[in-house]
Amino acid sequence: MDFFKKRNSKDSMPEPKKQQPEYLKADIIYNVYRLKLAFQYPRNSALIIRELQLPSLDHKKATVLYIEGTVDTNMIDEHIITPLLHESKPPIPNDNFTSEVVNSILTTSNAKTINSFEDAIKDMINGNTIILIDKEEQAVSVDTAGFENRSLSDPTTEPVIKGPKVAFNESAAVNRSLIRKYIKDPQLICELITVGERTPQQVSVMYLEGIADKDLIEAMKKRLSDIERDGILELTLLEQCIEERPYSLIPSTMTTERPDRACFFLQEGHVVLLLEGSPLALIAPITFWSLFQTAEDQYFRWAYGNLTRHIRLISLLLALFIPALYIAISSYHPEMLPTDLMLAIAGTRERVPVPVIVELLFMQITFEILREAGTRIPTQIGPTIGIVGALILGQAAVQANLVSPILVVIVAITGLASFAIPDVSLNVAVRLISFIFILAANFMGFFGLALCTTFIIAYLLSVKSFGVPFFAPYSPHLPSSKDLYSRPVFWRQWLRPFSTSPEDKARAEQPKGDRRK
């Protein structure tokens, strides 16, 4: 695959020197002091320290450390403190205490041994509890993460009409569980990659082994490992760090809050990224069809699923071209309209004192202000303000002869059509491109509109997402199940799209004839 090139060369910048890891020592006092220093204790009261005497280990000294607010304290008491203070008979031998603690004392399976301060600090930040034992150069790290999370709820940005009514939340572990609930496949791989220097975060890279292309997986992991930031706190920020064209209007990745939709992409050979603290999944690579389609297209029966897709395609074209066509026709090509219609439009504009372009931009910007205001004000009154504001402002503008009635209709149709575009990134891109078309039509009419359309199509054909062309598998034409602007019935979708270079290219055997026979 033709994967993205590296970003600007860093030859002029010196490479940061990576410090050698500092290993734990056999002196427990020094180890505790070193961790206190790392977390600014006692000024930072979040570090909790508990000293113990271990009866099972010849009353050796041990110290338990964790960060307040990141752990489940009940789990620490039940699976760490109580087993450590329980006297086992016979006593545990003295040759390797840390291994014996992991294998014979602790009652949890999420324990491991570590030997450096760097690992200890990173694990404590992520909700682990560290057990230091005197005269041991290793420590025990136990997964006791207990970050506060909201309960599962319905999707908000991707409303469910038909299908599972559950959305991701801010816990990466819960999100991974939701995906595994749908894909019960032992080949579903989850690799953890740490990004961020000062505030490290673990990114879950999920894919189906034997389906996802190995080059795609390696390219994704390399792009993640190349990130040099203090911290990535949200998945949308991670999206901006790994995309190939950060200044492009066209997105090269997409996000979803629906586990079922993420699973659909996994089964087609895509890679899904999850991040602790983000209620979204990031999907790559993507195409135009990924942004244009919804999960309900498959859940609905064939006829209605295709009807809704065609309605969205028509809405996308209306949102792009209707305002520009109005300006081009009214300013340069009035002969294209029937005489009666042209006279009616001219009559409505007789008292308007400004050119068509000023009139249209005024209404378009006003509509965008209403849209943004409806998003930012409290939820209870947001829809009311949007509807009432649009009605009152539109009617007042017409009565004041600032705009013509036909233009209010044009802007209303454009706004409604843009709401039918399912993906937020594609929605914003269409709205911005429509302003480019408006300016082109104002300066050169249909000729400018045709030039601008040709340029936009040529640009879209050059866009790639991790080596996958934006309009694949339609252009360039590649084998697929033809699930594009329309879809076949579900049992005829037996091929995965070859655009993502899946290793297993078929979902099932090729159907023969009519299934009803």
C-alpha positions as CSV (number, residue, x, y, z in Angstrom):
1,M,0.0,0.0,0.0
2,D,1.1,3.5,-0.7
3,F,1.3,4.8,2.9
4,F,1.8,8.3,3.9
5,K,5.2,9.9,3.9
6,K,6.9,11.3,6.9
7,R,6.2,14.8,8.0
8,N,8.8,17.6,7.8
9,S,12.3,16.4,8.3
10,K,13.7,16.9,11.8
11,D,17.4,17.0,10.7
12,S,17.6,20.6,11.8
13,M,16.4,19.8,15.3
14,P,18.6,17.8,17.8
15,E,17.1,14.5,18.8
16,P,16.1,14.5,22.5
17,K,18.3,12.3,24.6
18,K,16.4,9.4,26.2
19,Q,17.4,8.9,29.8
20,Q,18.4,5.5,30.9
21,P,15.9,3.9,33.2
22,E,16.8,4.0,36.9
23,Y,16.4,0.6,38.5
24,L,15.0,-0.3,41.9
25,K,17.5,-1.0,44.6
26,A,17.6,-3.5,47.4
27,D,17.1,-0.7,49.9
28,I,13.3,-0.1,50.5
29,I,14.0,3.2,52.2
30,Y,15.6,4.6,49.1
31,N,12.9,3.2,46.8
32,V,10.2,4.8,48.9
33,Y,12.1,8.1,49.0
34,R,12.6,8.0,45.2
35,L,8.8,7.6,44.6
36,K,8.0,10.3,47.1
37,L,10.3,12.6,45.3
38,A,8.7,11.8,41.9
39,F,5.2,12.6,43.2
40,Q,6.3,15.7,45.3
41,Y,5.3,14.1,48.6
42,P,4.2,15.4,51.2
43,R,3.2,18.5,49.3
44,N,1.2,16.3,47.0
45,S,-1.2,14.5,49.4
46,A,-2.6,12.3,46.6
47,L,0.3,9.7,47.2
48,I,-0.9,7.2,49.8
49,I,1.7,5.1,51.6
50,R,1.1,2.2,53.9
51,E,3.8,0.3,55.7
52,L,3.4,-3.4,56.5
53,Q,5.1,-6.3,58.3
54,L,4.7,-9.5,56.3
55,P,4.3,-12.6,58.6
56,S,4.5,-14.9,55.6
57,L,7.9,-13.5,54.6
58,D,9.8,-13.6,57.9
59,H,8.1,-10.3,59.0
60,K,9.9,-8.5,56.2
61,K,9.0,-4.8,55.8
62,A,6.8,-3.9,52.8
63,T,5.3,-0.7,51.6
64,V,2.2,-0.3,49.6
65,L,1.9,2.9,47.4
66,Y,-0.9,4.2,45.2
67,I,-2.5,7.4,44.0
68,E,-5.7,8.6,45.5
69,G,-8.6,8.8,43.1
70,T,-7.1,6.3,40.6
71,V,-7.7,3.0,42.4
72,D,-10.4,0.9,43.8
73,T,-9.6,0.9,47.6
74,N,-11.9,-2.1,48.3
75,M,-9.9,-4.2,45.8
76,I,-6.7,-3.1,47.6
77,D,-8.0,-4.1,51.0
78,E,-9.4,-7.4,49.8
79,H,-6.8,-8.6,47.3
80,I,-3.6,-7.0,48.6
81,I,-3.6,-5.9,52.2
82,T,-5.5,-8.9,53.6
83,P,-3.5,-11.6,51.8
84,L,-0.2,-9.9,52.7
85,L,-1.0,-9.8,56.4
86,H,-2.3,-13.3,56.5
87,E,0.2,-15.8,58.0
88,S,0.7,-18.8,55.7
89,K,2.0,-22.1,57.0
90,P,4.7,-23.1,56.2
91,P,6.4,-19.7,55.6
92,I,7.3,-18.8,52.1
93,P,10.9,-19.5,51.3
94,N,13.4,-16.6,51.1
95,D,14.9,-17.0,47.6
96,N,12.5,-14.9,45.5
97,F,10.0,-12.9,47.5
98,T,8.5,-10.8,44.7
99,S,7.7,-13.9,42.6
100,E,6.2,-15.7,45.6
101,V,4.1,-12.7,46.4
102,V,2.6,-12.7,42.9
103,N,2.2,-16.4,42.6
104,S,1.3,-17.5,46.2
105,I,0.0,-14.6,48.2
106,L,-2.0,-12.1,46.2
107,T,-5.5,-13.2,45.2
108,T,-5.7,-11.3,42.0
109,S,-4.5,-12.3,38.5
110,N,-3.6,-8.8,37.5
111,A,-0.2,-8.6,39.2
112,K,3.3,-8.5,37.7
113,T,6.9,-7.7,38.7
114,I,8.7,-4.6,37.7
115,N,12.3,-3.5,38.2
116,S,12.5,0.3,37.3
117,F,11.2,3.5,38.8
118,E,9.9,4.5,35.4
119,D,7.6,1.5,35.2
120,A,6.5,2.1,38.8
121,I,5.6,5.7,38.2
122,K,3.8,5.0,34.9
123,D,1.8,2.1,36.5
124,M,0.8,4.3,39.5
125,I,-0.5,7.0,37.2
126,N,-2.6,4.5,35.4
127,G,-4.2,3.2,38.6
128,N,-1.9,0.4,39.7
129,T,-0.8,-0.3,43.3
130,I,3.0,-0.8,43.9
131,I,4.3,-3.2,46.5
132,L,7.9,-2.6,47.6
133,I,9.6,-5.3,49.7
134,D,12.8,-4.8,51.7
135,K,16.0,-6.2,50.3
136,E,14.3,-6.9,46.9
137,E,15.4,-5.2,43.6
138,Q,12.0,-5.8,42.1
139,A,8.5,-4.5,43.0
140,V,5.0,-5.9,42.5
141,S,2.6,-3.9,40.4
142,V,-1.1,-4.8,40.8
143,D,-3.9,-3.5,38.5
144,T,-6.3,-1.8,40.8
145,A,-7.6,0.9,38.5
146,G,-10.8,2.5,39.8
147,F,-11.3,5.7,37.9
148,E,-14.8,7.2,38.1
149,N,-16.9,6.6,35.0
150,R,-20.4,7.4,34.0
151,S,-22.7,4.5,33.3
152,L,-23.5,3.3,29.8
153,S,-26.1,5.4,27.9
154,D,-27.7,5.9,24.5
155,P,-25.6,7.5,21.7
156,T,-26.2,11.3,21.5
157,T,-24.3,12.4,18.4
158,E,-25.3,9.3,16.4
159,P,-29.0,8.7,17.4
160,V,-30.2,5.1,17.1
161,I,-33.3,4.4,15.0
162,K,-32.9,0.7,14.8
163,G,-30.1,-1.3,16.5
164,P,-28.2,-1.5,19.8
165,K,-28.9,1.5,22.1
166,V,-25.5,1.7,23.8
167,A,-22.6,4.1,23.4
168,F,-19.0,4.1,24.5
169,N,-18.1,5.9,27.7
170,E,-14.8,7.3,29.1
171,S,-13.4,4.0,30.3
172,A,-11.1,2.3,27.7
173,A,-11.6,-1.0,29.5
174,V,-15.4,-0.8,29.2
175,N,-15.1,0.3,25.6
176,R,-12.9,-2.7,24.8
177,S,-15.4,-4.9,26.6
178,L,-18.3,-3.5,24.4
179,I,-16.3,-4.4,21.2
180,R,-15.5,-7.9,22.4
181,K,-19.2,-8.3,23.3
182,Y,-20.0,-8.1,19.6
183,I,-16.9,-9.7,18.1
184,K,-16.3,-13.0,19.9
185,D,-13.2,-13.9,18.0
186,P,-9.8,-15.0,19.5
187,Q,-8.1,-13.2,16.6
188,L,-9.3,-9.8,17.9
189,I,-6.0,-8.2,18.9
190,C,-5.6,-5.3,21.3
191,E,-2.1,-3.7,21.5
192,L,-1.4,-1.0,24.0
193,I,0.9,1.9,22.9
194,T,1.9,4.7,25.3
195,V,1.8,8.3,24.0
196,G,2.8,11.4,25.9
197,E,5.9,12.3,27.9
198,R,4.6,14.1,31.0
199,T,1.1,12.6,31.1
200,P,1.4,9.2,29.4
201,Q,-1.8,7.7,28.0
202,Q,-2.3,4.2,26.7
203,V,-3.8,3.9,23.3
204,S,-5.6,0.7,22.5
205,V,-4.9,-0.4,18.9
206,M,-7.6,-3.0,18.0
207,Y,-7.8,-5.1,14.8
208,L,-8.6,-8.5,13.6
209,E,-5.6,-10.7,12.9
210,G,-5.8,-12.4,9.6
211,I,-8.1,-9.7,8.2
212,A,-6.4,-6.3,8.7
213,D,-3.4,-5.6,6.5
214,K,-0.1,-6.0,8.4
215,D,1.4,-2.9,6.6
216,L,-1.6,-0.8,7.8
217,I,-1.1,-2.0,11.4
218,E,2.6,-1.2,11.4
219,A,2.0,2.2,9.8
220,M,-0.5,3.0,12.5
221,K,1.7,1.9,15.3
222,K,4.7,3.9,13.9
223,R,2.6,7.0,13.6
224,L,1.5,6.7,17.2
225,S,5.1,6.0,18.4
226,D,6.3,9.1,16.5
227,I,4.0,11.5,18.5
228,E,6.2,13.8,20.7
229,R,3.8,15.7,23.0
230,D,3.5,16.2,26.8
231,G,0.2,14.5,26.7
232,I,-2.8,13.6,24.5
233,L,-5.9,14.0,26.6
234,E,-8.6,13.3,24.0
235,L,-9.0,11.1,21.0
236,T,-9.9,14.0,18.7
237,L,-6.5,15.5,19.6
238,L,-4.8,12.1,18.8
239,E,-6.7,12.2,15.4
240,Q,-5.0,15.5,14.6
241,C,-1.6,14.1,15.4
242,I,-1.8,11.0,13.1
243,E,-3.7,12.4,10.1
244,E,-1.7,12.9,6.9
245,R,-3.2,16.3,5.9
246,P,-3.9,18.3,9.0
247,Y,-4.9,21.4,7.0
248,S,-7.3,19.6,4.6
249,L,-11.0,20.2,4.8
250,I,-11.5,16.5,4.1
251,P,-11.0,14.2,7.1
252,S,-8.7,11.1,6.8
253,T,-10.0,9.4,9.9
254,M,-13.5,9.2,11.6
255,T,-14.8,8.9,15.1
256,T,-17.9,7.0,16.3
257,E,-19.5,6.6,19.7
258,R,-21.3,3.4,18.6
259,P,-19.7,0.0,19.4
260,D,-21.6,-1.8,16.7
261,R,-20.4,0.6,14.0
262,A,-16.8,0.2,15.2
263,C,-17.2,-3.6,14.9
264,F,-18.5,-3.3,11.3
265,F,-15.2,-1.5,10.4
266,L,-13.1,-4.1,12.3
267,Q,-14.7,-6.9,10.3
268,E,-13.7,-5.1,7.0
269,G,-10.0,-4.8,7.9
270,H,-9.9,-1.3,9.5
271,V,-8.0,-0.4,12.7
272,V,-9.9,1.0,15.7
273,L,-8.2,3.2,18.4
274,L,-9.4,3.7,21.9
275,L,-8.1,6.2,24.5
276,E,-8.7,6.3,28.3
277,G,-11.0,9.3,29.0
278,S,-12.5,9.5,25.5
279,P,-16.1,8.2,24.8
280,L,-15.2,7.7,21.1
281,A,-13.5,5.2,18.9
282,L,-11.2,6.4,16.1
283,I,-11.3,4.5,12.8
284,A,-8.7,4.4,10.0
285,P,-8.5,4.2,7.1
286,I,-11.7,5.7,5.8
287,T,-13.3,6.6,2.5
288,F,-16.1,8.9,1.4
289,W,-18.6,6.0,1.7
290,S,-17.5,5.5,5.4
291,L,-18.5,9.1,6.2
292,F,-21.7,9.0,4.0
293,Q,-23.2,5.7,5.4
294,T,-24.8,4.9,8.8
295,A,-25.2,1.7,10.7
296,E,-29.0,1.7,10.2
297,D,-28.4,1.3,6.5
298,Q,-27.7,-2.4,7.2
299,Y,-30.3,-2.8,9.9
300,F,-33.2,-1.6,7.7
301,R,-34.6,-3.7,4.9
302,W,-33.1,-3.4,1.5
303,A,-35.6,-0.9,0.0
304,Y,-35.7,1.6,2.9
305,G,-32.0,1.3,3.6
306,N,-31.3,2.4,0.0
307,L,-33.9,5.1,0.1
308,T,-32.3,6.8,3.1
309,R,-28.9,6.6,1.4
310,H,-30.2,8.3,-1.7
311,I,-31.9,10.9,0.4
312,R,-28.6,11.7,2.1
313,L,-26.8,11.9,-1.2
314,I,-29.4,14.3,-2.6
315,S,-29.2,16.3,0.6
316,L,-25.4,16.5,0.3
317,L,-25.7,17.9,-3.3
318,L,-28.4,20.4,-2.3
319,A,-26.2,21.7,0.6
320,L,-23.3,22.1,-1.8
321,F,-24.9,23.6,-4.9
322,I,-28.3,25.2,-4.2
323,P,-27.0,28.6,-2.9
324,A,-24.4,28.8,-5.7
325,L,-26.9,27.9,-8.4
326,Y,-29.3,30.6,-7.1
327,I,-26.5,33.3,-7.4
328,A,-25.3,32.0,-10.8
329,I,-28.8,32.0,-12.3
330,S,-30.1,35.3,-10.8
331,S,-26.9,37.2,-11.6
332,Y,-25.6,35.7,-14.9
333,H,-28.1,33.2,-16.4
334,P,-31.7,34.4,-15.8
335,E,-32.7,32.9,-19.2
336,M,-32.4,29.4,-17.8
337,L,-35.6,29.9,-15.7
338,P,-39.1,30.1,-17.0
339,T,-40.2,33.7,-17.6
340,D,-43.0,33.7,-15.0
341,L,-40.6,32.3,-12.3
342,M,-37.9,34.8,-13.2
343,L,-40.4,37.7,-13.0
344,A,-41.6,36.5,-9.6
345,I,-38.1,36.4,-8.3
346,A,-37.3,39.8,-9.7
347,G,-40.5,41.1,-8.1
348,T,-39.6,39.9,-4.7
349,R,-36.1,41.5,-5.0
350,E,-37.5,44.8,-6.2
351,R,-37.3,46.5,-2.8
352,V,-34.1,44.8,-1.6
353,P,-31.3,47.4,-1.6
354,V,-28.2,45.0,-1.6
355,P,-26.7,42.7,-4.2
356,V,-27.7,39.0,-4.2
357,I,-24.3,37.9,-2.9
358,V,-24.6,40.2,0.2
359,E,-28.1,39.1,0.8
360,L,-27.2,35.4,0.6
361,L,-24.0,35.7,2.8
362,F,-26.1,37.6,5.4
363,M,-28.6,34.8,5.6
364,Q,-26.1,32.0,5.5
365,I,-24.0,33.5,8.3
366,T,-27.1,34.2,10.3
367,F,-28.1,30.6,10.0
368,E,-24.7,29.4,11.1
369,I,-24.9,31.8,14.2
370,L,-28.3,30.2,15.0
371,R,-26.9,26.7,14.6
372,E,-24.0,27.5,16.9
373,A,-26.2,29.3,19.5
374,G,-28.5,26.3,19.6
375,T,-25.6,24.0,20.4
376,R,-24.1,26.2,23.1
377,I,-27.1,27.3,25.1
378,P,-28.7,24.9,27.7
379,T,-30.3,21.8,26.2
380,Q,-33.8,22.5,27.4
381,I,-34.2,25.7,25.4
382,G,-31.7,25.1,22.6
383,P,-34.2,23.7,20.0
384,T,-36.8,26.4,20.9
385,I,-34.3,29.2,20.5
386,G,-33.2,27.8,17.1
387,I,-36.8,27.5,15.7
388,V,-38.1,30.7,17.1
389,G,-35.0,32.7,16.2
390,A,-35.1,31.4,12.6
391,L,-38.8,32.2,12.2
392,I,-38.7,35.7,13.8
393,L,-35.4,36.7,12.1
394,G,-36.5,35.4,8.7
395,Q,-39.9,37.1,8.9
396,A,-38.5,40.4,10.2
397,A,-35.8,40.4,7.5
398,V,-38.4,39.9,4.7
399,Q,-40.7,42.6,6.1
400,A,-37.8,45.0,6.4
401,N,-36.8,44.4,2.8
402,L,-33.4,43.2,3.8
403,V,-33.8,39.8,2.0
404,S,-36.2,38.3,-0.5
405,P,-38.7,35.5,0.5
406,I,-37.2,33.2,-2.1
407,L,-33.8,33.5,-0.5
408,V,-35.2,32.5,2.9
409,V,-36.5,29.3,1.2
410,I,-33.1,28.7,-0.3
411,V,-31.2,29.0,2.9
412,A,-33.8,26.9,4.8
413,I,-33.5,24.1,2.3
414,T,-29.7,24.3,2.4
415,G,-29.7,24.1,6.2
416,L,-32.1,21.2,6.4
417,A,-30.1,19.3,3.8
418,S,-26.9,19.8,5.8
419,F,-28.5,18.3,8.9
420,A,-29.1,15.1,6.9
421,I,-25.3,14.5,6.5
422,P,-24.5,11.9,9.2
423,D,-20.8,12.6,9.9
424,V,-19.9,15.8,11.7
425,S,-16.5,16.2,9.9
426,L,-18.2,15.7,6.5
427,N,-21.0,18.1,7.5
428,V,-18.5,20.9,8.3
429,A,-16.5,20.3,5.2
430,V,-19.7,20.5,3.0
431,R,-20.7,23.8,4.6
432,L,-17.3,25.3,4.1
433,I,-17.0,24.2,0.5
434,S,-20.5,25.6,-0.2
435,F,-19.1,29.1,0.6
436,I,-16.3,28.5,-1.9
437,F,-18.9,27.6,-4.5
438,I,-21.0,30.7,-3.7
439,L,-18.0,33.0,-4.3
440,A,-17.0,31.2,-7.5
441,A,-20.6,31.5,-8.8
442,N,-20.8,35.2,-7.9
443,F,-17.6,36.1,-9.9
444,M,-18.1,33.8,-13.0
445,G,-21.5,32.2,-12.9
446,F,-21.8,28.7,-14.2
447,F,-18.3,28.9,-15.6
448,G,-16.8,29.6,-12.2
449,L,-19.0,26.9,-10.6
450,A,-17.8,24.3,-13.1
451,L,-14.2,25.3,-12.6
452,C,-14.5,25.1,-8.8
453,T,-16.4,21.7,-9.0
454,T,-13.7,20.3,-11.3
455,F,-10.9,21.4,-8.9
456,I,-12.7,20.0,-5.9
457,I,-13.3,16.6,-7.6
458,A,-9.7,16.4,-8.7
459,Y,-8.5,17.2,-5.2
460,L,-10.8,14.6,-3.6
461,L,-9.5,12.0,-6.0
462,S,-5.9,12.8,-4.8
463,V,-6.8,12.4,-1.1
464,K,-5.7,9.2,0.6
465,S,-6.3,7.9,4.1
466,F,-3.4,5.7,5.1
467,G,-2.8,4.8,1.5
468,V,-6.5,4.2,0.7
469,P,-8.0,6.6,-2.0
470,F,-10.9,8.7,-0.8
471,F,-13.4,7.3,-3.3
472,A,-12.2,3.7,-3.3
473,P,-13.4,1.1,-4.2
474,Y,-15.5,3.1,-6.7
475,S,-12.5,5.2,-8.0
476,P,-10.1,3.5,-8.5
477,H,-12.4,0.6,-9.2
478,L,-11.6,-2.4,-6.9
479,P,-13.6,-5.6,-6.1
480,S,-16.1,-5.1,-3.3
481,S,-19.6,-6.0,-2.4
482,K,-20.8,-2.8,-4.1
483,D,-21.9,-1.4,-0.7
484,L,-21.5,2.3,-1.9
485,Y,-24.2,4.8,-2.8
486,S,-26.6,1.9,-2.7
487,R,-26.3,-1.6,-1.1
488,P,-27.2,-5.1,-2.1
489,V,-29.2,-7.3,0.3
490,F,-27.1,-8.4,3.3
491,W,-26.5,-12.0,2.2
492,R,-25.0,-10.8,-1.1
493,Q,-22.3,-8.8,0.7
494,W,-19.7,-11.5,0.6
495,L,-16.6,-9.6,-0.3
496,R,-14.7,-7.2,1.9
497,P,-13.6,-4.0,0.0
498,F,-10.2,-4.7,-1.5
499,S,-9.2,-1.0,-1.0
500,T,-8.1,-1.8,2.6
501,S,-6.0,-4.8,1.3
502,P,-7.6,-7.3,3.8
503,E,-5.7,-10.6,4.1
504,D,-9.0,-12.5,4.2
505,K,-10.9,-11.0,1.3
506,A,-14.2,-12.9,1.6
507,R,-16.7,-12.8,4.4
508,A,-18.5,-15.9,3.1
509,E,-18.8,-18.1,0.1
510,Q,-20.1,-16.4,-3.1
511,P,-23.9,-16.7,-3.1
512,K,-25.4,-18.6,-6.0
513,G,-28.8,-17.8,-7.4
514,D,-31.8,-16.9,-5.2
515,R,-31.7,-17.9,-1.5
516,R,-35.4,-18.6,-1.5
517,K,-34.9,-21.7,-3.8
